[in-house]
Amino acid sequence: MSGPLHIVGGGMAGAEAAWQAARMGVDVVIHEMRPNIKTFAHRTGDLAEMVCSNSFRSDDDEQNAVGLLHWEMRAAGGIIMETADRHRLPAGGALAVDRDAFARSVTEHLMHHPKITVQQTEITELPENGHWIIATGPLTSQGLGAAIARETGRDALAFFDAIAPIVHYDSIDLSRAWMQSRYDKGETEEERTAYINCPMDRDTYEAFIDALLAAEKTEFHEGETASYFDGCLPIEVMAERGRETLRHGPMKPVGLTNPHAPEIKPHAVVQLRRDNALGTLYNIVGFQTKMKYGAQTTVFRMIPGLENARFARLGGIHRNTFLNSPTLLDDRLRLRARPQIRFAGQITGVEGYVESAAMGLVAGRFAAADILGQSLPPVPADSAMGALVHHITGGAEAKTFQPMNVNFGLFRPVDGLKGGRRGRVHRYKAYTDRAKAAWAGWLAAQDMSLAS
């Protein structure tokens, strides 16, 4: 055995990775800079501190993708789910917890585990030797962020990131919208119909601009200034520059003909572009936003064709640090250029507590297997874990890669199922049944591999 496994960051991902590796018999060292070095978001030095909500979202493992992820983590003996269950609060169908008791419990379990050591140190360089997992999250320290940037070729990893909403394809009304690329560009039919177009007349456009300007926006923390990521200027900022700005920018109505009303030229057009290889998710092009969530659903459902839109992800703005994982990580979350280093958690491009912990679980198991001289099969693509891993390591478009929550739009479709609301219930159940079988099979195969 060659070890130990070093984990940088003691958040959700780092805590879960440490737990999984230690349970497999590997010595683990967690390097956590808090409380010696603080961040604006954290209050304590506890591991797995919840800095935003106290909710792990839906716990429905048959009709909700994050609930399915809960199920998979429980099946793998995950500490985050086990601790959450012990400290849960009444929250309807959601899994909410007493955040302070939750973090204290995770910290105590890890610090008292005979295989785990916690060092309150800051790591500022990518290590040259040993087995490492970088799980520093969206608040990666300046020194380590600079080291990662030097290694990966990114000029900067930390910025105020305005991201656009993503819509489920099957919730778009194609009796009002249509599929066409501007000027019918493309050599194939798929390329010539790569965009979904939602037309606006003058009155609809004017009402939309009014709502956009009046909507409640996210404010910055004290001392923070709005330095936006290149190419991600919030749509409200553009609208503030003039009412016609969007018509000459992302909403320009040129090069398009509405087949539902070919004789009428739209005053403006909102375009959506496919966001994943499956074609189940579409992002609203150029619609990066800092509107608050409630305002977004109201304003964006004013767009013709999106009146009943279901959002896989709403837009937002926040300081963020994440890799362009589709180009940098392999399917075992290893840095392609330096495979002794893995990444886990939000820095890989997943969004949310559960998704971060899930990537920690996967990274911890793969790293421990390497140390033990074992070879684990890839995470099955039909599981929730596998859907996330596939998305961040190759399923997403690298040029427009942005953080993503788990959702059924990332899953390979199940053939032969009907559409509509009732069909969606059966479809989601089919997704979860298939995922549970795939995940249970992967865990069983891993147990057999480690026992041999």
Protein Blocks (a to p, Z undefined) as FASTA:
>chain_A
ZZddddehjbfklmmmmmmmmmnopacddddfbfkbccfkbmbfcehiafkbfbebjabf
klcfklmmmmmmmmnopaklmmmmmmcccehjaccddfklmmmmmmmmmmmpmkbccddd
ddfbdcfbdjddddebjmbcfklmmmmmmmnopabfbdcddddddddfklpcfklgccdd
ehhiajbfklmmmbccddddfklmmmmmmmmmmpccddddehiacdddehiacfklmmmn
ojklmmmmmmocghiacfklmmbccfbdcddddfbfnopaccdehiacfbdfklmmmmmm
mpghilmcccfbdcdddddddddfklmpcfkopafklmmbccedjlnopacjklmmmmmm
mmmmmmmmmmnopacddddfkbmklmmmmmmnompcfklgccddddfklpccdehiaedj
klmmmmmmmmmmmmmmmmmmmmmmmmmmmmZZ
